[in-house]
Amino acid sequence: MRRGAIPATCLILFFLALSPSAASASAAGSATVEIAGHGLLNPALPLERRRQLADRLLFSALAGNAASQELAGTLYLQGRSRQGNVLPRDISRARRLLSAAAHRGRRHAMQRLAELELGDGHAYEAALWTRVEHELYGPASPRMEPARPDADGGAGPDARLDTEVALKVLAIREAIGIDASPPW
């Protein structure tokens, strides 16, 4: 495949991903495991082969595969400083891909997104993703109990964050098919 054809193919795959059948077909993370297993980050493989594997990973991510979005976002975040990685460091792409994966319930994407946001000086967004990750996967501490989204402003200075965490957790639970009933 010629390099010039890749952006056009990406757009086609993106629009195909909008259809229900493509969404269900891309839901399995097996494509990501297969791509990684074929040596995506193996520096012993020829550069062209690793580029082909990276292209397949990006196609899978654009098709809506959350595992591929998470891996591609992580690789864009790390850039070529990670041994064998052919993707350049690109914070904007990393943020978009990690955000897409995090919104589909990918735990490591949430963690990486929180790290990225904190590194960029966005403490609120970092706290938001850290709290969402803890609500979904970590042990809930009493301090992390979400406020009711319709609570009045009397819940203290963290009321906005509590509300956003609760709403994001509900949305992610719904997206990944977990009972999304609010705790209140």
Secondary structure as UniProt FT lines:
FT   TURN            3..4
FT   HELIX           5..16
FT   TURN            17..18
FT   HELIX           20..26
FT   HELIX           30..37
FT   TURN            38..41
FT   TURN            43..44
FT   HELIX           47..62
FT   TURN            63..64
FT   HELIX           66..78
FT   HELIX           79..81
FT   TURN            83..84
FT   HELIX           91..102
FT   TURN            103..105
FT   HELIX           107..119
FT   TURN            120..121
FT   HELIX           123..137
FT   HELIX           142..144
FT   TURN            149..150
FT   HELIX           153..155
FT   TURN            157..158
FT   HELIX           159..176
//
